[in-house]
Amino acid sequence: MASCLDAGVDAPNHLLQLDENGVTILLQKKLPFVVTLDDLIALEKGDLEAWNG
């Protein structure tokens, strides 16, 4: 993700690997935060197991 943001991508998608530095870059460059719902749904089972949900 960092390489895309550093390279100047203006509409990043699939921000699953976004870290604190990436958030800082998004805010500095005033880029949109576009979450891909399909990616989040795919992670749901693992999240529920990890958090006893």
PDB file of N, CA, C, O and CB in Angstrom:
ATOM      1  N   MET A   1       0.815  -1.181   0.000  1.00  0.00           N
ATOM      2  CA  MET A   1       0.000   0.000   0.000  1.00  0.00           C
ATOM      3  C   MET A   1       0.863   1.249   0.000  1.00  0.00           C
ATOM      4  O   MET A   1       0.562   2.207  -0.713  1.00  0.00           O
ATOM      5  CB  MET A   1      -0.929  -0.005   1.187  1.00  0.00           C
ATOM      6  N   ALA A   2       1.915   1.255   0.776  1.00  0.00           N
ATOM      7  CA  ALA A   2       2.766   2.444   0.870  1.00  0.00           C
ATOM      8  C   ALA A   2       3.362   2.800  -0.485  1.00  0.00           C
ATOM      9  O   ALA A   2       3.463   3.978  -0.830  1.00  0.00           O
ATOM     10  CB  ALA A   2       3.887   2.221   1.892  1.00  0.00           C
ATOM     11  N   SER A   3       3.753   1.798  -1.250  1.00  0.00           N
ATOM     12  CA  SER A   3       4.355   2.096  -2.552  1.00  0.00           C
ATOM     13  C   SER A   3       3.353   2.755  -3.490  1.00  0.00           C
ATOM     14  O   SER A   3       3.722   3.632  -4.271  1.00  0.00           O
ATOM     15  CB  SER A   3       4.902   0.820  -3.189  1.00  0.00           C
ATOM     16  N   CYS A   4       2.101   2.347  -3.425  1.00  0.00           N
ATOM     17  CA  CYS A   4       1.060   2.973  -4.256  1.00  0.00           C
ATOM     18  C   CYS A   4       0.830   4.425  -3.841  1.00  0.00           C
ATOM     19  O   CYS A   4       0.751   5.318  -4.685  1.00  0.00           O
ATOM     20  CB  CYS A   4      -0.261   2.180  -4.155  1.00  0.00           C
ATOM     21  N   LEU A   5       0.724   4.645  -2.546  1.00  0.00           N
ATOM     22  CA  LEU A   5       0.495   6.003  -2.059  1.00  0.00           C
ATOM     23  C   LEU A   5       1.680   6.906  -2.372  1.00  0.00           C
ATOM     24  O   LEU A   5       1.504   8.062  -2.757  1.00  0.00           O
ATOM     25  CB  LEU A   5       0.229   5.991  -0.555  1.00  0.00           C
ATOM     26  N   ASP A   6       2.885   6.374  -2.205  1.00  0.00           N
ATOM     27  CA  ASP A   6       4.085   7.154  -2.515  1.00  0.00           C
ATOM     28  C   ASP A   6       4.208   7.435  -4.003  1.00  0.00           C
ATOM     29  O   ASP A   6       4.747   8.469  -4.398  1.00  0.00           O
ATOM     30  CB  ASP A   6       5.327   6.426  -2.027  1.00  0.00           C
ATOM     31  N   ALA A   7       3.710   6.519  -4.837  1.00  0.00           N
ATOM     32  CA  ALA A   7       3.804   6.674  -6.284  1.00  0.00           C
ATOM     33  C   ALA A   7       2.800   7.682  -6.826  1.00  0.00           C
ATOM     34  O   ALA A   7       2.912   8.118  -7.972  1.00  0.00           O
ATOM     35  CB  ALA A   7       3.600   5.340  -6.960  1.00  0.00           C
ATOM     36  N   GLY A   8       1.813   8.056  -6.004  1.00  0.00           N
ATOM     37  CA  GLY A   8       0.856   9.075  -6.430  1.00  0.00           C
ATOM     38  C   GLY A   8      -0.496   8.565  -6.851  1.00  0.00           C
ATOM     39  O   GLY A   8      -1.244   9.293  -7.504  1.00  0.00           O
ATOM     40  N   VAL A   9      -0.841   7.335  -6.503  1.00  0.00           N
ATOM     41  CA  VAL A   9      -2.176   6.820  -6.813  1.00  0.00           C
ATOM     42  C   VAL A   9      -3.207   7.759  -6.198  1.00  0.00           C
ATOM     43  O   VAL A   9      -3.089   8.133  -5.031  1.00  0.00           O
ATOM     44  CB  VAL A   9      -2.363   5.355  -6.283  1.00  0.00           C
ATOM     45  N   ASP A  10      -4.217   8.140  -6.977  1.00  0.00           N
ATOM     46  CA  ASP A  10      -5.173   9.121  -6.463  1.00  0.00           C
ATOM     47  C   ASP A  10      -6.478   8.514  -5.978  1.00  0.00           C
ATOM     48  O   ASP A  10      -7.310   9.222  -5.412  1.00  0.00           O
ATOM     49  CB  ASP A  10      -5.470  10.128  -7.517  1.00  0.00           C
ATOM     50  N   ALA A  11      -6.676   7.212  -6.189  1.00  0.00           N
ATOM     51  CA  ALA A  11      -7.894   6.555  -5.717  1.00  0.00           C
ATOM     52  C   ALA A  11      -7.552   5.140  -5.263  1.00  0.00           C
ATOM     53  O   ALA A  11      -7.866   4.175  -5.959  1.00  0.00           O
ATOM     54  CB  ALA A  11      -8.986   6.529  -6.831  1.00  0.00           C
ATOM     55  N   PRO A  12      -6.911   5.007  -4.098  1.00  0.00           N
ATOM     56  CA  PRO A  12      -6.516   3.677  -3.628  1.00  0.00           C
ATOM     57  C   PRO A  12      -7.731   2.836  -3.229  1.00  0.00           C
ATOM     58  O   PRO A  12      -8.687   3.338  -2.639  1.00  0.00           O
ATOM     59  CB  PRO A  12      -5.557   3.801  -2.442  1.00  0.00           C
ATOM     60  N   ASN A  13      -7.669   1.558  -3.561  1.00  0.00           N
ATOM     61  CA  ASN A  13      -8.719   0.606  -3.194  1.00  0.00           C
ATOM     62  C   ASN A  13      -8.092  -0.548  -2.436  1.00  0.00           C
ATOM     63  O   ASN A  13      -6.869  -0.687  -2.409  1.00  0.00           O
ATOM     64  CB  ASN A  13      -9.480   0.090  -4.450  1.00  0.00           C
ATOM     65  N   HIS A  14      -8.918  -1.369  -1.825  1.00  0.00           N
ATOM     66  CA  HIS A  14      -8.447  -2.538  -1.089  1.00  0.00           C
ATOM     67  C   HIS A  14      -7.426  -2.115  -0.030  1.00  0.00           C
ATOM     68  O   HIS A  14      -6.272  -2.543  -0.072  1.00  0.00           O
ATOM     69  CB  HIS A  14      -7.828  -3.579  -2.054  1.00  0.00           C
ATOM     70  N   LEU A  15      -7.834  -1.312   0.876  1.00  0.00           N
ATOM     71  CA  LEU A  15      -6.925  -0.748   1.872  1.00  0.00           C
ATOM     72  C   LEU A  15      -6.761  -1.654   3.090  1.00  0.00           C
ATOM     73  O   LEU A  15      -6.713  -1.169   4.220  1.00  0.00           O
ATOM     74  CB  LEU A  15      -7.424   0.611   2.313  1.00  0.00           C
ATOM     75  N   LEU A  16      -6.678  -2.945   2.869  1.00  0.00           N
ATOM     76  CA  LEU A  16      -6.585  -3.890   3.971  1.00  0.00           C
ATOM     77  C   LEU A  16      -5.242  -3.847   4.679  1.00  0.00           C
ATOM     78  O   LEU A  16      -5.154  -4.215   5.851  1.00  0.00           O
ATOM     79  CB  LEU A  16      -6.841  -5.273   3.473  1.00  0.00           C
ATOM     80  N   GLN A  17      -4.190  -3.405   3.992  1.00  0.00           N
ATOM     81  CA  GLN A  17      -2.867  -3.351   4.598  1.00  0.00           C
ATOM     82  C   GLN A  17      -2.503  -1.930   5.025  1.00  0.00           C
ATOM     83  O   GLN A  17      -1.326  -1.602   5.168  1.00  0.00           O
ATOM     84  CB  GLN A  17      -1.823  -3.889   3.627  1.00  0.00           C
ATOM     85  N   LEU A  18      -3.486  -1.119   5.220  1.00  0.00           N
ATOM     86  CA  LEU A  18      -3.260   0.271   5.591  1.00  0.00           C
ATOM     87  C   LEU A  18      -2.757   0.356   7.033  1.00  0.00           C
ATOM     88  O   LEU A  18      -3.381  -0.165   7.957  1.00  0.00           O
ATOM     89  CB  LEU A  18      -4.552   1.097   5.418  1.00  0.00           C
ATOM     90  N   ASP A  19      -1.628   1.016   7.199  1.00  0.00           N
ATOM     91  CA  ASP A  19      -1.072   1.189   8.539  1.00  0.00           C
ATOM     92  C   ASP A  19      -1.119   2.667   8.918  1.00  0.00           C
ATOM     93  O   ASP A  19      -1.659   3.487   8.175  1.00  0.00           O
ATOM     94  CB  ASP A  19       0.385   0.648   8.611  1.00  0.00           C
ATOM     95  N   GLU A  20      -0.561   2.998  10.059  1.00  0.00           N
ATOM     96  CA  GLU A  20      -0.607   4.379  10.548  1.00  0.00           C
ATOM     97  C   GLU A  20       0.064   5.354   9.578  1.00  0.00           C
ATOM     98  O   GLU A  20      -0.429   6.462   9.370  1.00  0.00           O
ATOM     99  CB  GLU A  20       0.061   4.471  11.916  1.00  0.00           C
ATOM    100  N   ASN A  21       1.174   4.945   8.995  1.00  0.00           N
ATOM    101  CA  ASN A  21       1.857   5.793   8.022  1.00  0.00           C
ATOM    102  C   ASN A  21       0.979   6.020   6.789  1.00  0.00           C
ATOM    103  O   ASN A  21       0.924   7.127   6.254  1.00  0.00           O
ATOM    104  CB  ASN A  21       3.200   5.163   7.612  1.00  0.00           C
ATOM    105  N   GLY A  22       0.299   4.969   6.347  1.00  0.00           N
ATOM    106  CA  GLY A  22      -0.598   5.088   5.207  1.00  0.00           C
ATOM    107  C   GLY A  22      -1.754   6.034   5.477  1.00  0.00           C
ATOM    108  O   GLY A  22      -2.134   6.817   4.606  1.00  0.00           O
ATOM    109  N   VAL A  23      -2.315   5.969   6.674  1.00  0.00           N
ATOM    110  CA  VAL A  23      -3.388   6.884   7.056  1.00  0.00           C
ATOM    111  C   VAL A  23      -2.888   8.325   7.026  1.00  0.00           C
ATOM    112  O   VAL A  23      -3.591   9.228   6.570  1.00  0.00           O
ATOM    113  CB  VAL A  23      -3.932   6.531   8.458  1.00  0.00           C
ATOM    114  N   THR A  24      -1.682   8.528   7.509  1.00  0.00           N
ATOM    115  CA  THR A  24      -1.089   9.871   7.500  1.00  0.00           C
ATOM    116  C   THR A  24      -0.973  10.393   6.073  1.00  0.00           C
ATOM    117  O   THR A  24      -1.302  11.548   5.803  1.00  0.00           O
ATOM    118  CB  THR A  24       0.298   9.858   8.176  1.00  0.00           C
ATOM    119  N   ILE A  25      -0.505   9.541   5.156  1.00  0.00           N
ATOM    120  CA  ILE A  25      -0.374   9.947   3.756  1.00  0.00           C
ATOM    121  C   ILE A  25      -1.743  10.248   3.158  1.00  0.00           C
ATOM    122  O   ILE A  25      -1.904  11.241   2.449  1.00  0.00           O
ATOM    123  CB  ILE A  25       0.336   8.854   2.938  1.00  0.00           C
ATOM    124  N   LEU A  26      -2.742   9.388   3.440  1.00  0.00           N
ATOM    125  CA  LEU A  26      -4.105   9.641   2.936  1.00  0.00           C
ATOM    126  C   LEU A  26      -4.607  11.004   3.384  1.00  0.00           C
ATOM    127  O   LEU A  26      -5.180  11.754   2.592  1.00  0.00           O
ATOM    128  CB  LEU A  26      -5.074   8.544   3.417  1.00  0.00           C
ATOM    129  N   LEU A  27      -4.394  11.320   4.642  1.00  0.00           N
ATOM    130  CA  LEU A  27      -4.860  12.592   5.176  1.00  0.00           C
ATOM    131  C   LEU A  27      -4.085  13.769   4.572  1.00  0.00           C
ATOM    132  O   LEU A  27      -4.684  14.787   4.223  1.00  0.00           O
ATOM    133  CB  LEU A  27      -4.730  12.602   6.699  1.00  0.00           C
ATOM    134  N   GLN A  28      -2.775  13.638   4.447  1.00  0.00           N
ATOM    135  CA  GLN A  28      -1.963  14.715   3.889  1.00  0.00           C
ATOM    136  C   GLN A  28      -2.333  15.008   2.438  1.00  0.00           C
ATOM    137  O   GLN A  28      -2.391  16.165   2.022  1.00  0.00           O
ATOM    138  CB  GLN A  28      -0.486  14.360   3.986  1.00  0.00           C
ATOM    139  N   LYS A  29      -2.582  13.945   1.674  1.00  0.00           N
ATOM    140  CA  LYS A  29      -2.898  14.105   0.251  1.00  0.00           C
ATOM    141  C   LYS A  29      -4.394  14.274   0.004  1.00  0.00           C
ATOM    142  O   LYS A  29      -4.827  14.463  -1.133  1.00  0.00           O
ATOM    143  CB  LYS A  29      -2.385  12.909  -0.532  1.00  0.00           C
ATOM    144  N   LYS A  30      -5.183  14.204   1.087  1.00  0.00           N
ATOM    145  CA  LYS A  30      -6.647  14.326   1.007  1.00  0.00           C
ATOM    146  C   LYS A  30      -7.237  13.318   0.029  1.00  0.00           C
ATOM    147  O   LYS A  30      -8.079  13.656  -0.804  1.00  0.00           O
ATOM    148  CB  LYS A  30      -7.043  15.747   0.591  1.00  0.00           C
ATOM    149  N   LEU A  31      -6.771  12.058   0.148  1.00  0.00           N
ATOM    150  CA  LEU A  31      -7.249  10.985  -0.707  1.00  0.00           C
ATOM    151  C   LEU A  31      -8.468  10.320  -0.080  1.00  0.00           C
ATOM    152  O   LEU A  31      -8.614  10.319   1.143  1.00  0.00           O
ATOM    153  CB  LEU A  31      -6.137   9.954  -0.955  1.00  0.00           C
ATOM    154  N   PRO A  32      -9.345   9.753  -0.908  1.00  0.00           N
ATOM    155  CA  PRO A  32     -10.523   9.060  -0.366  1.00  0.00           C
ATOM    156  C   PRO A  32     -10.123   7.726   0.254  1.00  0.00           C
ATOM    157  O   PRO A  32      -9.149   7.095  -0.155  1.00  0.00           O
ATOM    158  CB  PRO A  32     -11.579   8.835  -1.469  1.00  0.00           C
ATOM    159  N   PHE A  33     -10.888   7.325   1.232  1.00  0.00           N
ATOM    160  CA  PHE A  33     -10.727   6.011   1.852  1.00  0.00           C
ATOM    161  C   PHE A  33     -11.835   5.135   1.286  1.00  0.00           C
ATOM    162  O   PHE A  33     -12.999   5.292   1.655  1.00  0.00           O
ATOM    163  CB  PHE A  33     -10.787   6.086   3.441  1.00  0.00           C
ATOM    164  N   VAL A  34     -11.485   4.212   0.393  1.00  0.00           N
ATOM    165  CA  VAL A  34     -12.465   3.357  -0.272  1.00  0.00           C
ATOM    166  C   VAL A  34     -12.293   1.933   0.232  1.00  0.00           C
ATOM    167  O   VAL A  34     -11.309   1.268  -0.093  1.00  0.00           O
ATOM    168  CB  VAL A  34     -12.311   3.421  -1.820  1.00  0.00           C
ATOM    169  N   VAL A  35     -13.238   1.472   1.014  1.00  0.00           N
ATOM    170  CA  VAL A  35     -13.187   0.117   1.549  1.00  0.00           C
ATOM    171  C   VAL A  35     -13.906  -0.815   0.587  1.00  0.00           C
ATOM    172  O   VAL A  35     -14.959  -0.467   0.052  1.00  0.00           O
ATOM    173  CB  VAL A  35     -13.820   0.047   2.968  1.00  0.00           C
ATOM    174  N   THR A  36     -13.350  -1.981   0.367  1.00  0.00           N
ATOM    175  CA  THR A  36     -13.984  -2.976  -0.486  1.00  0.00           C
ATOM    176  C   THR A  36     -14.744  -3.937   0.415  1.00  0.00           C
ATOM    177  O   THR A  36     -14.143  -4.731   1.140  1.00  0.00           O
ATOM    178  CB  THR A  36     -12.932  -3.732  -1.372  1.00  0.00           C
ATOM    179  N   LEU A  37     -16.057  -3.861   0.366  1.00  0.00           N
ATOM    180  CA  LEU A  37     -16.906  -4.657   1.243  1.00  0.00           C
ATOM    181  C   LEU A  37     -16.654  -6.149   1.087  1.00  0.00           C
ATOM    182  O   LEU A  37     -16.674  -6.884   2.075  1.00  0.00           O
ATOM    183  CB  LEU A  37     -18.360  -4.355   0.969  1.00  0.00           C
ATOM    184  N   ASP A  38     -16.419  -6.605  -0.131  1.00  0.00           N
ATOM    185  CA  ASP A  38     -16.173  -8.020  -0.372  1.00  0.00           C
ATOM    186  C   ASP A  38     -14.960  -8.512   0.410  1.00  0.00           C
ATOM    187  O   ASP A  38     -14.981  -9.614   0.958  1.00  0.00           O
ATOM    188  CB  ASP A  38     -15.974  -8.276  -1.860  1.00  0.00           C
ATOM    189  N   ASP A  39     -13.915  -7.711   0.466  1.00  0.00           N
ATOM    190  CA  ASP A  39     -12.727  -8.087   1.233  1.00  0.00           C
ATOM    191  C   ASP A  39     -13.046  -8.207   2.717  1.00  0.00           C
ATOM    192  O   ASP A  39     -12.566  -9.121   3.388  1.00  0.00           O
ATOM    193  CB  ASP A  39     -11.608  -7.065   1.020  1.00  0.00           C
ATOM    194  N   LEU A  40     -13.844  -7.299   3.220  1.00  0.00           N
ATOM    195  CA  LEU A  40     -14.186  -7.328   4.639  1.00  0.00           C
ATOM    196  C   LEU A  40     -15.056  -8.530   4.983  1.00  0.00           C
ATOM    197  O   LEU A  40     -14.897  -9.134   6.044  1.00  0.00           O
ATOM    198  CB  LEU A  40     -14.897  -6.043   5.034  1.00  0.00           C
ATOM    199  N   ILE A  41     -15.970  -8.876   4.093  1.00  0.00           N
ATOM    200  CA  ILE A  41     -16.833 -10.035   4.326  1.00  0.00           C
ATOM    201  C   ILE A  41     -15.993 -11.305   4.355  1.00  0.00           C
ATOM    202  O   ILE A  41     -16.244 -12.196   5.166  1.00  0.00           O
ATOM    203  CB  ILE A  41     -17.930 -10.136   3.237  1.00  0.00           C
ATOM    204  N   ALA A  42     -15.002 -11.394   3.481  1.00  0.00           N
ATOM    205  CA  ALA A  42     -14.153 -12.578   3.423  1.00  0.00           C
ATOM    206  C   ALA A  42     -13.360 -12.758   4.712  1.00  0.00           C
ATOM    207  O   ALA A  42     -12.997 -13.882   5.058  1.00  0.00           O
ATOM    208  CB  ALA A  42     -13.203 -12.489   2.236  1.00  0.00           C
ATOM    209  N   LEU A  43     -13.091 -11.688   5.416  1.00  0.00           N
ATOM    210  CA  LEU A  43     -12.335 -11.752   6.659  1.00  0.00           C
ATOM    211  C   LEU A  43     -13.212 -11.990   7.882  1.00  0.00           C
ATOM    212  O   LEU A  43     -12.699 -12.239   8.973  1.00  0.00           O
ATOM    213  CB  LEU A  43     -11.560 -10.485   6.841  1.00  0.00           C
ATOM    214  N   GLU A  44     -14.528 -11.918   7.710  1.00  0.00           N
ATOM    215  CA  GLU A  44     -15.429 -11.955   8.855  1.00  0.00           C
ATOM    216  C   GLU A  44     -15.290 -13.231   9.688  1.00  0.00           C
ATOM    217  O   GLU A  44     -15.245 -13.154  10.916  1.00  0.00           O
ATOM    218  CB  GLU A  44     -16.849 -11.817   8.382  1.00  0.00           C
ATOM    219  N   LYS A  45     -15.221 -14.389   9.057  1.00  0.00           N
ATOM    220  CA  LYS A  45     -15.147 -15.641   9.807  1.00  0.00           C
ATOM    221  C   LYS A  45     -13.915 -15.657  10.718  1.00  0.00           C
ATOM    222  O   LYS A  45     -14.018 -16.007  11.894  1.00  0.00           O
ATOM    223  CB  LYS A  45     -15.114 -16.843   8.843  1.00  0.00           C
ATOM    224  N   GLY A  46     -12.772 -15.287  10.187  1.00  0.00           N
ATOM    225  CA  GLY A  46     -11.555 -15.254  10.986  1.00  0.00           C
ATOM    226  C   GLY A  46     -11.636 -14.256  12.124  1.00  0.00           C
ATOM    227  O   GLY A  46     -11.155 -14.519  13.226  1.00  0.00           O
ATOM    228  N   ASP A  47     -12.248 -13.101  11.854  1.00  0.00           N
ATOM    229  CA  ASP A  47     -12.413 -12.088  12.903  1.00  0.00           C
ATOM    230  C   ASP A  47     -13.312 -12.599  14.017  1.00  0.00           C
ATOM    231  O   ASP A  47     -13.017 -12.416  15.198  1.00  0.00           O
ATOM    232  CB  ASP A  47     -12.992 -10.793  12.317  1.00  0.00           C
ATOM    233  N   LEU A  48     -14.408 -13.239  13.638  1.00  0.00           N
ATOM    234  CA  LEU A  48     -15.331 -13.763  14.654  1.00  0.00           C
ATOM    235  C   LEU A  48     -14.646 -14.802  15.522  1.00  0.00           C
ATOM    236  O   LEU A  48     -14.820 -14.813  16.740  1.00  0.00           O
ATOM    237  CB  LEU A  48     -16.576 -14.370  13.994  1.00  0.00           C
ATOM    238  N   GLU A  49     -13.858 -15.687  14.889  1.00  0.00           N
ATOM    239  CA  GLU A  49     -13.142 -16.704  15.655  1.00  0.00           C
ATOM    240  C   GLU A  49     -12.097 -16.089  16.566  1.00  0.00           C
ATOM    241  O   GLU A  49     -11.938 -16.508  17.713  1.00  0.00           O
ATOM    242  CB  GLU A  49     -12.486 -17.701  14.722  1.00  0.00           C
ATOM    243  N   ALA A  50     -11.381 -15.086  16.051  1.00  0.00           N
ATOM    244  CA  ALA A  50     -10.325 -14.452  16.828  1.00  0.00           C
ATOM    245  C   ALA A  50     -10.858 -13.686  18.041  1.00  0.00           C
ATOM    246  O   ALA A  50     -10.197 -13.585  19.075  1.00  0.00           O
ATOM    247  CB  ALA A  50      -9.539 -13.518  15.945  1.00  0.00           C
ATOM    248  N   TRP A  51     -12.050 -13.161  17.887  1.00  0.00           N
ATOM    249  CA  TRP A  51     -12.608 -12.306  18.955  1.00  0.00           C
ATOM    250  C   TRP A  51     -13.784 -12.972  19.668  1.00  0.00           C
ATOM    251  O   TRP A  51     -14.556 -12.310  20.363  1.00  0.00           O
ATOM    252  CB  TRP A  51     -13.059 -10.960  18.374  1.00  0.00           C
ATOM    253  N   ASN A  52     -13.913 -14.287  19.490  1.00  0.00           N
ATOM    254  CA  ASN A  52     -15.001 -15.055  20.138  1.00  0.00           C
ATOM    255  C   ASN A  52     -16.369 -14.461  19.871  1.00  0.00           C
ATOM    256  O   ASN A  52     -17.207 -14.366  20.767  1.00  0.00           O
ATOM    257  CB  ASN A  52     -14.775 -15.126  21.639  1.00  0.00           C
ATOM    258  N   GLY A  53     -16.583 -14.062  18.627  1.00  0.00           N
ATOM    259  CA  GLY A  53     -17.842 -13.399  18.258  1.00  0.00           C
ATOM    260  C   GLY A  53     -18.899 -14.307  17.760  1.00  0.00           C
ATOM    261  O   GLY A  53     -19.993 -13.854  17.424  1.00  0.00           O
TER     262      GLY A  53
END
